Amino acid sequence: MKVLLVTMYFPPAGGAGVHRPLKLAAHLADLGFDVHVLAPDDPKWVHRDESLRAPASVTVHRARNFGPPARLRADELFGAGPLDRVGARALVTFRRFLVPDASVIWSVNAARSAIRLVRREGIDVVLTTSPPISVNLVGLATTGATKAAWVADLRDSFLTPDRRRHVRGEARLARSVARRADAIVAATRGIAEEMRALGPRGPVELIQNACDFEDFEDLAYERGERFRLTHTGSFVGRRNARPFFEALARANGSTVARFVGGLRASDEPFIRELGLGRRLEVVPFQPHDRTLALQRDSDALLLLLAEAGEAGRKILSAKLFEYLAAGRPILAVVPPDGEAAEVIREAKAGVVVAPDDVDGIAAALSDLERRWQTGELGPVELTDELRWRLSRRERAERLADLLRRVA
C-alpha cells in the first residue's frame, strides 16, 4: 500500500514538530508500506538539525515554500536591537493576515504537488499531519481531485488560544475536515472530543504521541555536585516560565535549572531582579541527539504548560513522552486535572503542580532536591506493559491498521 505523508516539518528541519511525522514514516515503512513524504524545500522553521535523517526506505518529495517563517524565536521578537524588533514585529503583523496560518502559502502550493504525486505514484492514502492547520487544505484538495483516501492527523486543536482571531475561519476548516476526511487521528482526548462533536464522516481514533525508548539505550546518567533540573525546547507562543523563576528564587537549596533551547530575552530583566544568577544555566538549541543526552544526564526534568484553564487541560506535549523515555523524574508544572497530569500519575513519573501555584512549585523543588541529596530520588521505571502502550511502534501499528481500513 502506498501512503503520502504531508508535513510542514521534516528533516533537515529541527524542533519538536519533526519527530512524530519522521518516526511514523519510518515505522510505517518497516510495517510494509511504501511511504512517500511531501515536505517544504525550505521549512523556514526556527532551527535546522543535521543529526536527523529520513530513512532510506522513505521517498521524500519537496514543494517550494514561498511563505514567511512559520514561527519566530522568542529572542527574535524580543531581541535587544530596536531594528530587529521592528522587523520581527512587522513580520508578525504580516502573518496575521494569513488565514488560517502563515503556512497557508506553502499548503496551497503543496496541494498541487500532492495531486500530481497521487496520480503519478498511485497513492492509496494521503496522511496529512498538522500543525500548521493549513496542511489540512492539502488533504481537502487531494480528496476532491483524486480517488485516494484521506486521513487527517491532528496534533493540535483547531482553536488554540494563539489563533482565536481567526476563530470563524478555523471552525469552518474544522467542519470541512470532519465532513471530508475518511478518518481523523487525534493526538489528545480533547482534540478527539472536539472533532467527534462535529459529526465526522469517518472514525476518530485517539493515537497519542509516543516514547522512543531505543533513542536512550546508550545514554548515561551521572550524578553531579548540584541538583540539575532540565527543560528542553524553545519558548514560543504563550508558554511562560516566570512563575517557575519566582518559585526557583523562593525554593530552599541550590538547584540549577538548565534551559536547553534558550529563554525569552524579554525575561532577562525579570531573572536579574530575582537574583537567580548561578541557579540558571541557558543552553542554545542543540541537535536532537545531544538534547536527549542532556535529558538523560539530569537529576529531574521540567515540563511547563502555560495554560491553567480549559486549553491547558487538553494539551499533551510530545515532550512529555520524550521525558518518560529518558527515565528521569519529572516536575510537571501543568493543570492537575489535565491529560498530561493523568499520564504522569499513571506512569508514577513525577510531581504535578498547577502552573499558577508559585508556592507549590517552590515546595516541589525543595522536596525533589532533598530526596536527591538523601538518595531517594531514583530513575523512573515503567512496567513492560506500559512501555509497550507508550511506544512509537504501538502507535504506528494502530495507525497502520486504520490506513488499511480506509484505503
C-alpha positions as a Markdown table, in Angstrom:
| # | Residue | x | y | z |
|---|---|---|---|---|
| 1 | Met | 0.0 | 0.0 | 0.0 |
| 2 | Lys | 1.3 | 3.5 | -0.9 |
| 3 | Val | 0.9 | 6.3 | 1.6 |
| 4 | Leu | 1.7 | 10.0 | 1.0 |
| 5 | Leu | 2.6 | 11.8 | 4.3 |
| 6 | Val | 2.2 | 15.5 | 4.0 |
| 7 | Thr | 4.0 | 17.5 | 6.7 |
| 8 | Met | 5.4 | 21.0 | 7.2 |
| 9 | Tyr | 8.2 | 19.7 | 9.5 |
| 10 | Phe | 10.6 | 17.1 | 8.3 |
| 11 | Pro | 14.4 | 16.9 | 8.3 |
| 12 | Pro | 16.6 | 18.8 | 8.0 |
| 13 | Ala | 14.1 | 21.0 | 10.0 |
| 14 | Gly | 14.7 | 20.7 | 13.7 |
| 15 | Gly | 12.4 | 21.0 | 16.7 |
| 16 | Ala | 9.6 | 19.1 | 18.4 |
| 17 | Gly | 7.2 | 19.1 | 15.4 |
| 18 | Val | 9.5 | 17.0 | 13.3 |
| 19 | His | 9.6 | 13.8 | 15.4 |
| 20 | Arg | 6.1 | 12.5 | 15.0 |
| 21 | Pro | 6.0 | 12.6 | 11.2 |
| 22 | Leu | 9.6 | 11.3 | 11.0 |
| 23 | Lys | 9.0 | 8.3 | 13.3 |
| 24 | Leu | 5.6 | 7.5 | 11.8 |
| 25 | Ala | 7.2 | 7.5 | 8.3 |
| 26 | Ala | 10.0 | 5.2 | 9.4 |
| 27 | His | 7.7 | 2.7 | 11.3 |
| 28 | Leu | 5.1 | 2.6 | 8.5 |
| 29 | Ala | 7.9 | 1.7 | 6.1 |
| 30 | Asp | 9.0 | -1.0 | 8.5 |
| 31 | Leu | 5.4 | -2.4 | 8.5 |
| 32 | Gly | 5.5 | -2.8 | 4.7 |
| 33 | Phe | 4.0 | 0.5 | 3.5 |
| 34 | Asp | 5.5 | 2.3 | 0.5 |
| 35 | Val | 5.9 | 5.6 | 2.2 |
| 36 | His | 6.2 | 8.9 | 0.3 |
| 37 | Val | 6.7 | 12.2 | 2.2 |
| 38 | Leu | 5.8 | 15.7 | 0.9 |
| 39 | Ala | 7.6 | 18.5 | 2.8 |
| 40 | Pro | 8.8 | 22.0 | 2.1 |
| 41 | Asp | 12.1 | 22.6 | 0.2 |
| 42 | Asp | 12.8 | 25.2 | 2.8 |
| 43 | Pro | 11.0 | 24.7 | 6.1 |
| 44 | Lys | 11.7 | 28.3 | 7.3 |
| 45 | Trp | 11.5 | 26.8 | 10.7 |
| 46 | Val | 13.3 | 28.1 | 13.8 |
| 47 | His | 16.1 | 25.5 | 13.7 |
| 48 | Arg | 17.9 | 23.1 | 11.4 |
| 49 | Asp | 19.0 | 19.7 | 12.8 |
| 50 | Glu | 21.5 | 17.9 | 10.6 |
| 51 | Ser | 21.5 | 14.9 | 13.1 |
| 52 | Leu | 18.1 | 13.9 | 11.9 |
| 53 | Arg | 17.8 | 11.9 | 8.7 |
| 54 | Ala | 14.9 | 10.3 | 6.8 |
| 55 | Pro | 15.3 | 6.6 | 6.5 |
| 56 | Ala | 16.4 | 5.2 | 3.1 |
| 57 | Ser | 13.1 | 3.3 | 2.9 |
| 58 | Val | 11.1 | 6.5 | 2.6 |
| 59 | Thr | 10.9 | 8.6 | -0.6 |
| 60 | Val | 10.9 | 12.4 | 0.2 |
| 61 | His | 9.4 | 14.9 | -2.2 |
| 62 | Arg | 9.8 | 18.7 | -1.8 |
| 63 | Ala | 7.3 | 21.5 | -2.6 |
| 64 | Arg | 8.5 | 25.1 | -2.9 |
| 65 | Asn | 7.8 | 27.3 | 0.1 |
| 66 | Phe | 7.2 | 30.9 | -0.8 |
| 67 | Gly | 5.7 | 31.9 | 2.5 |
| 68 | Pro | 7.2 | 33.6 | 5.6 |
| 69 | Pro | 8.7 | 31.7 | 8.5 |
| 70 | Ala | 6.1 | 29.7 | 10.2 |
| 71 | Arg | 7.1 | 30.8 | 13.6 |
| 72 | Leu | 9.6 | 33.2 | 15.3 |
| 73 | Arg | 12.0 | 32.5 | 18.1 |
| 74 | Ala | 11.1 | 34.4 | 21.2 |
| 75 | Asp | 14.5 | 36.2 | 21.2 |
| 76 | Glu | 13.8 | 37.4 | 17.6 |
| 77 | Leu | 10.6 | 39.1 | 18.7 |
| 78 | Phe | 12.0 | 40.4 | 21.9 |
| 79 | Gly | 15.6 | 40.9 | 20.9 |
| 80 | Ala | 17.9 | 43.7 | 22.1 |
| 81 | Gly | 18.2 | 45.6 | 18.8 |
| 82 | Pro | 15.4 | 48.0 | 18.1 |
| 83 | Leu | 15.7 | 47.5 | 14.3 |
| 84 | Asp | 15.5 | 43.7 | 14.8 |
| 85 | Arg | 12.4 | 44.2 | 16.9 |
| 86 | Val | 10.8 | 46.4 | 14.3 |
| 87 | Gly | 11.5 | 43.9 | 11.5 |
| 88 | Ala | 10.3 | 40.9 | 13.6 |
| 89 | Arg | 7.0 | 42.7 | 14.6 |
| 90 | Ala | 6.4 | 43.7 | 11.0 |
| 91 | Leu | 6.6 | 40.1 | 10.0 |
| 92 | Val | 4.2 | 39.1 | 12.8 |
| 93 | Thr | 1.8 | 41.7 | 11.5 |
| 94 | Phe | 2.0 | 40.3 | 8.0 |
| 95 | Arg | 1.5 | 36.8 | 9.2 |
| 96 | Arg | -1.7 | 37.8 | 11.0 |
| 97 | Phe | -3.3 | 38.4 | 7.6 |
| 98 | Leu | -2.6 | 34.9 | 6.5 |
| 99 | Val | -5.6 | 32.6 | 7.3 |
| 100 | Pro | -5.7 | 30.1 | 8.8 |
| 101 | Asp | -1.9 | 30.5 | 9.5 |
| 102 | Ala | 1.4 | 31.6 | 8.0 |
| 103 | Ser | 2.0 | 28.3 | 6.2 |
| 104 | Val | -1.1 | 28.6 | 4.0 |
| 105 | Ile | 1.1 | 29.8 | 1.1 |
| 106 | Trp | 3.1 | 26.6 | 1.2 |
| 107 | Ser | 0.0 | 24.4 | 1.7 |
| 108 | Val | -1.6 | 25.8 | -1.5 |
| 109 | Asn | 1.5 | 25.0 | -3.5 |
| 110 | Ala | 1.8 | 21.7 | -1.8 |
| 111 | Ala | -1.7 | 20.7 | -2.8 |
| 112 | Arg | -0.8 | 20.9 | -6.5 |
| 113 | Ser | 2.3 | 18.8 | -5.8 |
| 114 | Ala | 0.3 | 16.3 | -3.8 |
| 115 | Ile | -2.3 | 15.8 | -6.5 |
| 116 | Arg | 0.4 | 15.2 | -9.1 |
| 117 | Leu | 2.1 | 12.7 | -6.8 |
| 118 | Val | -1.1 | 10.8 | -6.0 |
| 119 | Arg | -1.8 | 10.4 | -9.7 |
| 120 | Arg | 1.8 | 9.6 | -10.8 |
| 121 | Glu | 2.7 | 7.2 | -7.9 |
| 122 | Gly | -0.7 | 5.6 | -7.5 |
| 123 | Ile | -1.0 | 6.7 | -3.8 |
| 124 | Asp | -3.7 | 4.9 | -1.9 |
| 125 | Val | -3.9 | 7.1 | 1.2 |
| 126 | Val | -2.9 | 10.7 | 1.9 |
| 127 | Leu | -2.0 | 11.3 | 5.5 |
| 128 | Thr | -1.7 | 14.9 | 6.5 |
| 129 | Thr | -0.3 | 15.9 | 9.8 |
| 130 | Ser | -0.8 | 19.2 | 11.5 |
| 131 | Pro | 0.0 | 21.8 | 12.8 |
| 132 | Pro | 0.1 | 24.0 | 11.0 |
| 133 | Ile | -3.6 | 23.5 | 10.4 |
| 134 | Ser | -3.4 | 24.8 | 6.9 |
| 135 | Val | -1.8 | 21.5 | 5.9 |
| 136 | Asn | -5.4 | 20.1 | 6.0 |
| 137 | Leu | -6.0 | 22.1 | 2.9 |
| 138 | Val | -3.8 | 19.6 | 1.1 |
| 139 | Gly | -6.0 | 16.8 | 2.2 |
| 140 | Leu | -9.1 | 18.6 | 1.1 |
| 141 | Ala | -7.6 | 19.2 | -2.3 |
| 142 | Thr | -6.4 | 15.7 | -2.9 |
| 143 | Thr | -9.7 | 14.1 | -1.8 |
| 144 | Gly | -11.6 | 16.3 | -4.2 |
| 145 | Ala | -9.3 | 15.7 | -7.1 |
| 146 | Thr | -8.2 | 12.1 | -6.8 |
| 147 | Lys | -9.6 | 8.7 | -5.6 |
| 148 | Ala | -7.1 | 8.5 | -2.7 |
| 149 | Ala | -8.4 | 8.2 | 0.8 |
| 150 | Trp | -7.5 | 11.0 | 3.3 |
| 151 | Val | -6.6 | 10.6 | 6.9 |
| 152 | Ala | -6.1 | 13.8 | 8.9 |
| 153 | Asp | -3.6 | 13.6 | 11.8 |
| 154 | Leu | -4.3 | 16.4 | 14.3 |
| 155 | Arg | -1.6 | 17.1 | 16.9 |
| 156 | Asp | -3.2 | 20.5 | 18.0 |
| 157 | Ser | -6.7 | 21.8 | 18.5 |
| 158 | Phe | -8.1 | 24.0 | 15.7 |
| 159 | Leu | -8.9 | 26.6 | 18.3 |
| 160 | Thr | -5.9 | 27.1 | 20.4 |
| 161 | Pro | -5.5 | 30.5 | 22.2 |
| 162 | Asp | -2.9 | 31.7 | 19.7 |
| 163 | Arg | -5.5 | 31.5 | 16.9 |
| 164 | Arg | -8.6 | 33.0 | 18.4 |
| 165 | Arg | -8.6 | 35.9 | 15.9 |
| 166 | His | -9.4 | 33.5 | 13.1 |
| 167 | Val | -12.0 | 31.5 | 15.0 |
| 168 | Arg | -14.6 | 31.6 | 12.3 |
| 169 | Gly | -12.2 | 30.5 | 9.5 |
| 170 | Glu | -10.8 | 27.7 | 11.7 |
| 171 | Ala | -14.2 | 26.5 | 12.8 |
| 172 | Arg | -15.2 | 26.3 | 9.1 |
| 173 | Leu | -12.0 | 24.4 | 8.3 |
| 174 | Ala | -12.6 | 22.0 | 11.2 |
| 175 | Arg | -16.0 | 21.3 | 9.9 |
| 176 | Ser | -14.6 | 20.6 | 6.4 |
| 177 | Val | -12.1 | 18.2 | 7.8 |
| 178 | Ala | -14.8 | 16.4 | 9.7 |
| 179 | Arg | -17.0 | 16.1 | 6.6 |
| 180 | Arg | -14.4 | 15.2 | 4.1 |
| 181 | Ala | -11.7 | 13.1 | 5.8 |
| 182 | Asp | -12.1 | 9.4 | 5.6 |
| 183 | Ala | -10.7 | 9.2 | 9.1 |
| 184 | Ile | -9.2 | 11.5 | 11.8 |
| 185 | Val | -6.3 | 10.8 | 14.1 |
| 186 | Ala | -6.3 | 12.9 | 17.3 |
| 187 | Ala | -3.1 | 13.2 | 19.5 |
| 188 | Thr | -5.2 | 14.1 | 22.6 |
| 189 | Arg | -8.6 | 13.3 | 24.0 |
| 190 | Gly | -9.5 | 16.9 | 23.8 |
| 191 | Ile | -8.9 | 17.0 | 20.1 |
| 192 | Ala | -10.8 | 13.8 | 19.6 |
| 193 | Glu | -13.8 | 15.2 | 21.5 |
| 194 | Glu | -13.7 | 18.4 | 19.6 |
| 195 | Met | -13.8 | 16.5 | 16.2 |
| 196 | Arg | -16.4 | 14.0 | 17.3 |
| 197 | Ala | -18.7 | 16.8 | 18.2 |
| 198 | Leu | -18.7 | 17.9 | 14.6 |
| 199 | Gly | -20.3 | 14.7 | 13.3 |
| 200 | Pro | -17.4 | 13.4 | 11.3 |
| 201 | Arg | -17.8 | 11.3 | 8.2 |
| 202 | Gly | -15.3 | 8.6 | 9.4 |
| 203 | Pro | -13.9 | 7.3 | 12.6 |
| 204 | Val | -11.9 | 9.5 | 15.0 |
| 205 | Glu | -9.0 | 7.5 | 16.5 |
| 206 | Leu | -7.0 | 8.6 | 19.6 |
| 207 | Ile | -3.3 | 8.0 | 18.8 |
| 208 | Gln | -1.2 | 10.0 | 21.2 |
| 209 | Asn | 2.4 | 10.9 | 20.9 |
| 210 | Ala | 4.9 | 8.2 | 21.9 |
| 211 | Cys | 8.1 | 7.3 | 23.6 |
| 212 | Asp | 11.3 | 6.4 | 21.6 |
| 213 | Phe | 12.9 | 4.2 | 24.3 |
| 214 | Glu | 15.5 | 3.0 | 21.8 |
| 215 | Asp | 16.9 | 6.5 | 21.5 |
| 216 | Phe | 18.1 | 6.4 | 25.1 |
| 217 | Glu | 19.6 | 2.9 | 25.2 |
| 218 | Asp | 23.2 | 4.1 | 25.0 |
| 219 | Leu | 22.8 | 7.3 | 27.1 |
| 220 | Ala | 24.1 | 7.5 | 30.7 |
| 221 | Tyr | 23.2 | 9.4 | 33.8 |
| 222 | Glu | 26.0 | 10.6 | 36.2 |
| 223 | Arg | 25.2 | 12.4 | 39.4 |
| 224 | Gly | 26.7 | 15.9 | 39.7 |
| 225 | Glu | 27.6 | 18.1 | 42.6 |
| 226 | Arg | 24.4 | 20.1 | 42.4 |
| 227 | Phe | 20.8 | 19.1 | 41.7 |
| 228 | Arg | 20.2 | 19.7 | 38.0 |
| 229 | Leu | 16.6 | 20.2 | 36.7 |
| 230 | Thr | 16.4 | 20.4 | 32.9 |
| 231 | His | 13.9 | 21.9 | 30.5 |
| 232 | Thr | 14.3 | 21.3 | 26.7 |
| 233 | Gly | 12.6 | 23.2 | 23.9 |
| 234 | Ser | 12.1 | 26.7 | 22.7 |
| 235 | Phe | 9.8 | 29.2 | 24.3 |
| 236 | Val | 7.3 | 30.2 | 21.6 |
| 237 | Gly | 3.7 | 31.3 | 21.8 |
| 238 | Arg | 2.2 | 31.7 | 25.3 |
| 239 | Arg | 4.5 | 29.5 | 27.2 |
| 240 | Asn | 5.6 | 31.5 | 30.3 |
| 241 | Ala | 8.3 | 30.5 | 32.7 |
| 242 | Arg | 8.0 | 33.4 | 35.1 |
| 243 | Pro | 6.0 | 31.6 | 37.8 |
| 244 | Phe | 8.8 | 28.9 | 37.8 |
| 245 | Phe | 11.5 | 31.6 | 38.1 |
| 246 | Glu | 9.7 | 33.0 | 41.1 |
| 247 | Ala | 9.5 | 29.6 | 42.6 |
| 248 | Leu | 13.1 | 28.8 | 42.0 |
| 249 | Ala | 14.1 | 32.1 | 43.8 |
| 250 | Arg | 11.9 | 31.0 | 46.8 |
| 251 | Ala | 13.0 | 27.4 | 47.0 |
| 252 | Asn | 15.5 | 26.2 | 49.5 |
| 253 | Gly | 18.7 | 24.6 | 48.3 |
| 254 | Ser | 20.9 | 25.2 | 45.3 |
| 255 | Thr | 19.0 | 23.7 | 42.4 |
| 256 | Val | 20.4 | 24.5 | 38.9 |
| 257 | Ala | 17.7 | 25.0 | 36.3 |
| 258 | Arg | 19.0 | 24.2 | 32.9 |
| 259 | Phe | 17.1 | 25.5 | 29.9 |
| 260 | Val | 18.2 | 23.8 | 26.7 |
| 261 | Gly | 16.9 | 25.8 | 23.7 |
| 262 | Gly | 17.2 | 29.2 | 25.3 |
| 263 | Leu | 14.8 | 31.6 | 27.0 |
| 264 | Arg | 13.0 | 34.8 | 26.0 |
| 265 | Ala | 15.3 | 37.8 | 26.0 |
| 266 | Ser | 12.4 | 39.7 | 27.5 |
| 267 | Asp | 12.6 | 37.6 | 30.7 |
| 268 | Glu | 16.3 | 38.6 | 31.3 |
| 269 | Pro | 15.5 | 41.7 | 33.4 |
| 270 | Phe | 13.0 | 39.7 | 35.5 |
| 271 | Ile | 15.6 | 37.0 | 36.1 |
| 272 | Arg | 18.2 | 39.5 | 37.1 |
| 273 | Glu | 15.7 | 41.2 | 39.5 |
| 274 | Leu | 15.1 | 37.8 | 41.2 |
| 275 | Gly | 18.9 | 37.4 | 41.6 |
| 276 | Leu | 18.9 | 33.8 | 40.2 |
| 277 | Gly | 22.4 | 34.2 | 38.8 |
| 278 | Arg | 24.2 | 30.8 | 39.3 |
| 279 | Arg | 20.9 | 28.9 | 39.6 |
| 280 | Leu | 20.1 | 29.2 | 35.9 |
| 281 | Glu | 22.0 | 27.7 | 33.0 |
| 282 | Val | 20.9 | 28.6 | 29.5 |
| 283 | Val | 22.0 | 26.4 | 26.6 |
| 284 | Pro | 21.3 | 27.3 | 23.0 |
| 285 | Phe | 19.4 | 25.0 | 20.6 |
| 286 | Gln | 21.1 | 21.6 | 20.4 |
| 287 | Pro | 20.8 | 18.8 | 17.8 |
| 288 | His | 18.2 | 16.1 | 18.8 |
| 289 | Asp | 20.8 | 13.5 | 19.9 |
| 290 | Arg | 22.6 | 16.0 | 22.1 |
| 291 | Thr | 19.2 | 17.1 | 23.7 |
| 292 | Leu | 18.4 | 13.5 | 24.5 |
| 293 | Ala | 21.8 | 13.1 | 26.2 |
| 294 | Leu | 21.2 | 16.2 | 28.3 |
| 295 | Gln | 17.7 | 14.8 | 29.3 |
| 296 | Arg | 19.2 | 11.5 | 30.4 |
| 297 | Asp | 22.0 | 13.2 | 32.3 |
| 298 | Ser | 19.7 | 15.2 | 34.5 |
| 299 | Asp | 18.5 | 14.7 | 38.1 |
| 300 | Ala | 15.0 | 15.7 | 37.1 |
| 301 | Leu | 13.2 | 17.1 | 34.1 |
| 302 | Leu | 10.9 | 20.2 | 33.9 |
| 303 | Leu | 7.7 | 20.3 | 31.9 |
| 304 | Leu | 5.9 | 23.6 | 31.6 |
| 305 | Leu | 2.5 | 24.3 | 30.2 |
| 306 | Ala | 1.3 | 27.9 | 30.3 |
| 307 | Glu | -2.4 | 27.4 | 30.2 |
| 308 | Ala | -4.0 | 26.6 | 33.5 |
| 309 | Gly | -7.6 | 26.7 | 32.2 |
| 310 | Glu | -9.6 | 24.5 | 29.7 |
| 311 | Ala | -7.0 | 24.9 | 26.9 |
| 312 | Gly | -4.2 | 23.7 | 29.2 |
| 313 | Arg | -6.1 | 20.6 | 30.3 |
| 314 | Lys | -6.3 | 19.4 | 26.8 |
| 315 | Ile | -2.5 | 19.7 | 26.0 |
| 316 | Leu | -0.4 | 16.6 | 25.9 |
| 317 | Ser | 3.0 | 17.7 | 24.8 |
| 318 | Ala | 5.3 | 15.4 | 22.8 |
| 319 | Lys | 8.0 | 16.5 | 25.2 |
| 320 | Leu | 6.3 | 14.6 | 28.0 |
| 321 | Phe | 6.7 | 11.3 | 26.1 |
| 322 | Glu | 10.4 | 12.2 | 25.4 |
| 323 | Tyr | 10.9 | 12.8 | 29.2 |
| 324 | Leu | 9.2 | 9.5 | 30.0 |
| 325 | Ala | 11.6 | 7.7 | 27.7 |
| 326 | Ala | 14.5 | 9.5 | 29.3 |
| 327 | Gly | 13.6 | 7.8 | 32.6 |
| 328 | Arg | 14.3 | 10.7 | 34.9 |
| 329 | Pro | 11.7 | 12.1 | 37.5 |
| 330 | Ile | 9.5 | 14.9 | 36.1 |
| 331 | Leu | 8.4 | 18.2 | 37.7 |
| 332 | Ala | 5.3 | 18.8 | 35.8 |
| 333 | Val | 4.0 | 22.4 | 36.0 |
| 334 | Val | 0.7 | 21.6 | 34.3 |
| 335 | Pro | -3.0 | 21.7 | 35.1 |
| 336 | Pro | -3.5 | 19.0 | 37.8 |
| 337 | Asp | -6.8 | 17.9 | 36.1 |
| 338 | Gly | -5.4 | 17.7 | 32.6 |
| 339 | Glu | -4.3 | 15.0 | 30.2 |
| 340 | Ala | -0.6 | 15.5 | 30.9 |
| 341 | Ala | -1.1 | 15.1 | 34.6 |
| 342 | Glu | -3.0 | 11.9 | 34.1 |
| 343 | Val | -0.2 | 10.3 | 32.1 |
| 344 | Ile | 2.4 | 11.3 | 34.7 |
| 345 | Arg | 0.3 | 9.8 | 37.5 |
| 346 | Glu | -0.3 | 6.6 | 35.7 |
| 347 | Ala | 3.4 | 6.2 | 35.0 |
| 348 | Lys | 4.3 | 7.3 | 38.6 |
| 349 | Ala | 6.8 | 9.5 | 36.8 |
| 350 | Gly | 6.9 | 12.6 | 38.9 |
| 351 | Val | 5.2 | 15.5 | 40.7 |
| 352 | Val | 2.4 | 17.6 | 39.3 |
| 353 | Val | 1.9 | 21.3 | 40.3 |
| 354 | Ala | -0.5 | 23.9 | 38.9 |
| 355 | Pro | 1.1 | 26.5 | 36.6 |
| 356 | Asp | 0.0 | 29.4 | 38.8 |
| 357 | Asp | 0.9 | 27.8 | 42.1 |
| 358 | Val | 4.3 | 29.5 | 42.8 |
| 359 | Asp | 4.5 | 28.3 | 46.4 |
| 360 | Gly | 3.6 | 24.8 | 45.3 |
| 361 | Ile | 6.3 | 24.8 | 42.7 |
| 362 | Ala | 8.9 | 26.1 | 45.2 |
| 363 | Ala | 7.9 | 23.3 | 47.7 |
| 364 | Ala | 8.2 | 20.7 | 45.0 |
| 365 | Leu | 11.7 | 21.9 | 44.0 |
| 366 | Ser | 12.8 | 21.8 | 47.6 |
| 367 | Asp | 11.4 | 18.3 | 48.1 |
| 368 | Leu | 13.0 | 17.0 | 44.9 |
| 369 | Glu | 16.4 | 18.3 | 45.9 |
| 370 | Arg | 16.0 | 16.9 | 49.4 |
| 371 | Arg | 15.2 | 13.4 | 48.0 |
| 372 | Trp | 18.2 | 13.7 | 45.6 |
| 373 | Gln | 20.5 | 14.5 | 48.5 |
| 374 | Thr | 19.3 | 11.5 | 50.5 |
| 375 | Gly | 19.5 | 9.1 | 47.6 |
| 376 | Glu | 15.7 | 8.6 | 47.5 |
| 377 | Leu | 15.2 | 10.2 | 44.0 |
| 378 | Gly | 15.8 | 7.3 | 41.6 |
| 379 | Pro | 15.1 | 6.7 | 37.9 |
| 380 | Val | 11.5 | 6.3 | 36.6 |
| 381 | Glu | 10.9 | 2.6 | 35.8 |
| 382 | Leu | 7.9 | 1.8 | 33.7 |
| 383 | Thr | 6.3 | -1.6 | 33.6 |
| 384 | Asp | 6.8 | -3.6 | 30.4 |
| 385 | Glu | 3.0 | -3.3 | 29.6 |
| 386 | Leu | 3.1 | 0.5 | 30.0 |
| 387 | Arg | 6.3 | 0.7 | 27.9 |
| 388 | Trp | 4.6 | -1.1 | 25.1 |
| 389 | Arg | 1.4 | 1.1 | 25.3 |
| 390 | Leu | 3.6 | 4.2 | 25.2 |
| 391 | Ser | 5.9 | 3.1 | 22.5 |
| 392 | Arg | 6.2 | 4.5 | 19.0 |
| 393 | Arg | 5.8 | 1.0 | 17.5 |
| 394 | Glu | 2.4 | 0.5 | 19.2 |
| 395 | Arg | 1.1 | 3.8 | 17.9 |
| 396 | Ala | 2.4 | 3.0 | 14.4 |
| 397 | Glu | 0.7 | -0.4 | 14.3 |
| 398 | Arg | -2.7 | 1.2 | 15.2 |
| 399 | Leu | -2.2 | 3.9 | 12.6 |
| 400 | Ala | -1.3 | 1.2 | 10.0 |
| 401 | Asp | -4.5 | -0.7 | 10.8 |
| 402 | Leu | -6.5 | 2.5 | 10.3 |
| 403 | Leu | -4.8 | 3.2 | 7.0 |
| 404 | Arg | -5.6 | -0.3 | 5.7 |
| 405 | Arg | -9.2 | 0.1 | 6.7 |
| 406 | Val | -9.8 | 3.4 | 4.9 |
| 407 | Ala | -7.8 | 2.6 | 1.7 |
